[in-house]
Amino acid sequence: MKHSSSLSQQFEEINELLEKTRQYWQILPFQHLEHPWKNDPALSQFLASLDTEYIEYLDEHDELLREKISEFLPFSLDVIAPLHRTDGRLDDVPVWFKAGIKGRKWLQIEKFSSQVPNNGSSVLEWCAGKGHLGRALGLTQQRSITSLEWQQSLCEQGKLLADKYQVDQRFVQGDVYAPSTKLLLQPKQHVIALHACGDLHVELFKQASLANSQSLTVAPCCYHLINDETYQPLSLAAQRSELQLNKRDLALSMAQTVVATQRERKHRATEIAWRLGFDLLQREIRNDDSYLPLPSIRQSMLTSHFSDFCRWACEAKSLPFPGDVDIEKYQQLGWQRRKTNAQIELVTHAFRQLLERWLLLDRALFLVEQGYDVTLSEFCDKGVTPRNALIKAERKAKH
């Protein structure tokens, strides 16, 4: 998908659909004790008929999920244009060069790097970490790499690796928001970022366009990691939209577990059931039939007991822990309620790719407005990473 007209048309189609369907996705499933769509009994009956195994299957197959949910809506959710994917690889990378890089991470680097054309320009690696990506490009394309990273320790580790493998790579420790960072961005430069989070990659788009950077290759990630409470659209098209997205909405765009381990899935199921069980308990304690959000927990807590979790939750919310409560009852109710929650979540998840595409198109259209030719594609299979979308931008030649 690369023509600005098709990018704009795709955005308008998705935006219109999301505006019409907010009652299905712009909700917090945890808040509801039953299906919130009382005017859609057919949808509720369909959800109630699903067993846990089929819910998990649908949740892992987005196209099928959208197709099934569309049957109960007055409009189709099948409006997402497929993205072209080129499965590239890096040739002649020595085995020793990959040492210390986990398998899936190396696959991401390899697939991403193969999409960066070797046009001879210098490279600025944004939010570089240890600079694995930049180092791979420096080795395979014999290019000069500047890697920008906030953490000094990662810069030091990255510099040691660059020296060890004799790659022309320098590290700059710095804040992407600092005025001095602007000096790193140059017109004849290719700026790259693999999974820079939220505002960090948004800041890259803004600064690179102001600096007239020649080329950008960016795989966005973690859209919900923003400083503002609500999302600030980039493009004119998104600014005209009626949608107001909060951090919870942005997180929905990433609600996929296709690369989660069985242990991670089990912990996630337990955490949801325990949170839902405690939610029923806290309603009794407070005599208030409303949802009370809890902070994040350590994963180790999920290997203890539900009673310990409830004591922690009461302490976190300054609530008294009732000594005579039948704690096992609330644990069982939590697991029962988890099934209803999974059914509600399933409906919201039918919209997650629509939300992610809306966000990607907002970024792409912003770059078009700044004078770039923009291509939106996929750089790898979702089994490698669910955040497999790639934005490539090339500054238009002046005539």
N, C-alpha and C positions, 0 to 999 in steps of 0.2 A: 504494500500500500504506500504509494509515494507521491501522487499528484495532490496538490493542495486542495483542489476542488473535491476529490474523493475523500480526503481527510475531513474537510468541512462538512460534506454531506453525511459521512458516517457519524460525526459528532452530533449533528442535528437530529438524526434518527434515534440515536441512543439517548440523547438528552430528553427528547420528547417522551420516550418510553419511560425513562426513570421518573420524570415529573408526574406521569399518569399513575405510576404504581407505588408511590411512596408508602402507602399503607401496608404493603407487603414486605418491604425491605428496610424501611427507616424506622425500625422498632428494636427494642432490646428484649430478646426472647426470655431472659431470666425474669423479667418483670411480670410475666403472664403465667397464671395458674392453668389456663386452658387456651385453646386456639383463639386468637384475637380477631378472626374473620367470621363473625357470626352471620354476616350476610352471604357467606359462601359455604353453605352446608355441604355441597358436593366436594369441595376442596377438603373440608374437615373430615368427611367420611373416607376420602382417599387416603389422607395422612394416617388416620386411625387404623386403616387396613394393612399398613406396612409393618413388616417385622424389622427387627434391628439390623439383620444382615442385609436386607434390601435397601434400607435407609443408607447404610454405609456404602453400598454399591453405587447408588444414585449419587451420593455425595462425592464420589471419586470420578464421575463421568458427567462433566458439565453440560455437554450438548444434550445428552439423554435427559438429564435433570430439567433443563429448560424446556425440552419438548414435553415432558410429563406435566410440569406445572402450567405450561401454556394451555393445556387442555381445559383448565378450569378458569382461565382468564379470558376477557373479551378481545385480547390481542396477543399476537405471538411474541415470544421473547427471542426468537431466532433472527436477530438483526445484526449480529456481529460478523463483520467481514473476516474471512480467514487471513492470517498473516503468512507470508512466504517465509520458509525456513531453509537455510543453507547449512548443512552439517559439514563444517570445515574442521580441519585438524592442523596441528603444527608438525612439520616434518623435521626429522633429524634432531629431536630434543633428547639429549643424553639422559639415561635413567637417573644418574646421580644428581642431575639438575632439579629433579622433582622431589628430592629427599625433603621430608618435613612438611610436605603439602598433602593434605588428605585427598583421597581419590576423587570424591565428588567435587571438591574445590578445584583440583587440577583440571577436571573435565570442563568446569565452567571457564577457567582461564584459557584453556585450549580452544574451546568453541568461540569464546569472545574474541580472542586474539586473531583468529582466522578471519574475522570480519573487519579488521583494521587494515586498510590498504597501506602499502609501503610507498608513500609519496615523497619520501625523503625529508619531510619536515620534522622538527623536534616534537617530542611528546610530553605533555603535562598529564601526570596521573593524579587524579583528584581523590582525596580520602584514601590514601594508598595502603594503609596498614604497613605490613612489612615489604610492600612493593613487589609481591610475587608476579602480578600482572605486568607491571612495567618491566621487570627483570626478564620475563619471558619474551616480551617484544624487543627489548634491547639485544637479547641474545640472537633471536631468530631473524630480526630485520636489521640488525646492526645500526640502531638509531640511538640518538641521545635522549635520555629519559630524565625528567625532573619529577620526583614523587613528593607530593604534598601530604603531610600527615600531622594530626594534632598531637599524638602521644610521642614524646621524646624517646621512650624505650623502644617503640616500634621502629622509629627512624634509625636508631643505633643498630638494631638487629638487621634491618634491611640493608644498611650500609655495609655491614660485615659480609652479608651474602653477596652483594654486588661486587665487592672487592674479591671475594673468594672465587666468583665465577667470571671475573674480569669483564663486567658489563658496565658500559658508560651510563651510570645512573647516580644522580645526586639526590639527596633527601633534604627537604626543607620542612622544619617543624614550624607549624603555624595554624592559626585559626582561619577558616575559610571566610569568616565575616570581617577579618581585620583589614584595614585599608592597605597594609603592605602586601596582602595577597593579590591585589589587583595588578601589582607589578610583575607577577609571575605569568600573567596571561598576555600572550603576544598575538599579533595578526597572523603571522605565518607559523601556525602551530596546530597540532592535532591534540585535542583534549579528550581524555578517556576517563570513564568511571564505571566500575563494575560493582553494582549494588551499594552505591552511596545512598544513605537513608534520608527520606523525607526532605526537610528543608535544605539538607546539604546538597542534594543534586539540583534542587530548585535554584539555589544560590549559584550553582555552576552555570545553569542556563542563562541566568540574568547577567552574570559577570562576563561570561564568554561572549555573549552577543554584544555587550557594551565595548569589549576589547576587540571586536571584529575578528575573533578567532576563526581560522579558516575551516576547521573541521571538528566535529564532535561525534563521539561514539559512546553512548551512555545506556546502561541497563538500570533503570530506576528500581528502587526497593523501599519498603517500609513507609508507605505514603502517610501513615498516621503519626509519624514522628515529626510533628510540627510544633512551633512555639505558640502560635495562636490557638485559641479554643475552636475556631472554625476555619475551614480551608479558604485560602485567598486565591481565587482563580488567576491564572496567568494570561490566557488568551482573551481577546475581545469576545469571542463566542461564548466562552464559559462565564465571563463576567455578565453577560446578558441573561444567563440561565436563571430560572427561579429556584434552582436547587441551592440549599445551604447545607453543606456537609460538615459534620462535627468529626472528632477523632474516632468515635465509634463507627461512623459510616465509612471512614477511610480504612479502618481496620477490617471491615467486612470485605473490602476488595482483595484482602490477602488471606481470607479464611479457607485455606486449603492445607491438607496434611498428606499430600501424595508422597512425600519423602520421609514421613514420620516412621520411626521404628515401632514394633509391636509394644515394646515397653513404654514408649512415649504415648501411644494411643491409650494404653491401660491407665496410665497416670492421668491423662486428660479426662477419661471417663469417670474416674474416681473423684477427681477435683470437682467436676460439674455436679455429680450426685451429692457430694458433701456440701457444696455451696448451696444447692437447692434444698437439701435437708435442713441446713442451718437457717436458710431464709424462712422456712415455715416455723422454726423454733423462735427466731427473733420476732416474728409477727406476734407470737403468743407473749413473749417477754415484754414487748413494748405496747401490747394491745393496740397495734397499728397494722392494718392489713395493707402494707405497702412494702415494696422492695427496698432493701438496704444494701448498697454495694460494699464489697469488702476489698481490701488492698491485695496486692499480689502475695503469693506465698512461696516459701522454699519448697522445692520438689521433695526434699527429704521428709517433709511433714506428711506427705501422702503415704509413707510407709509406716506411720504410727497408727493411732486409733482415732475414730471419728469423734470421740469425746474430747481428745486432746485438741482436735481442730476446732471444736465448738468453744472450748475454753479460750483458745487463742483469739477466735473471732469476737467473743464477748469482750475480751480485754481490749482488742483493737478498736471496738466501738463503744467502750465504756459502759457495757451492759452487765448486770449481775448474772452470774451463772446459776440457774436454779438447781439446788441440790437434789430435789426429789423428782427430777424429770426422767421420763422413760426415753433415754437417749437412743436406744436401739430402734424405737418406733420412728423417730425422725430420720434415722439413717435409712430405714426401709422406704419411708415416704420419699426421701431424696432420690433413691434409685428408681422408684416408680415414676416420679415426676421427670426424671431425666429423659424418659421415652417421649413424653409430651414436648419437652424442651427440644429434643432432637428433631421432632416433626416440625416444630416452628422454625428451627434453624435451617432445616432443609429448604423451606420456602425462601428464606432470606438468601441462602447460598445460591439459589437460582439466578440471583442478580449480581453476584460478586464479580464475574467476568465483565458484565456490563459496566459496573462501577470502575473496575480497573482500566477498561478500554476508554472510558470517559476521561479518566485522569491522564492516561497516556496521550490521548488526542489533544487534551488541553495543552500539554507540554509541546507536542509536535506543532500545533497551530501557532503557539507563541513564537516558536523558532521561525516558522514561515513568515509571520508578521515582522520578524527582525531581519528578514532578507536571506533566509536559508532555503535551499532545496532539502526537503526532509523525507526520509524513508522510515517507515515503521515496520519492523519484521520480528522474527524470532531467531535467536542465535543458538538455541539448543532445545532438546526435548524437555517437557515438563518433569520427566523423571529425574533429570539432572538438577533442575531447580524450577519451582513454580513461577519464579520471577524471571521468565525467559524472554521477555520483550526487549527489543533493542531499538533505540532511537539513533539514527545516523543523520547528521546534518552537514551540508557543505555550503559554504558562503557562495552566493551567486556572483558570477563575474560581472564587473561593471563595464558597460558598453560606452 
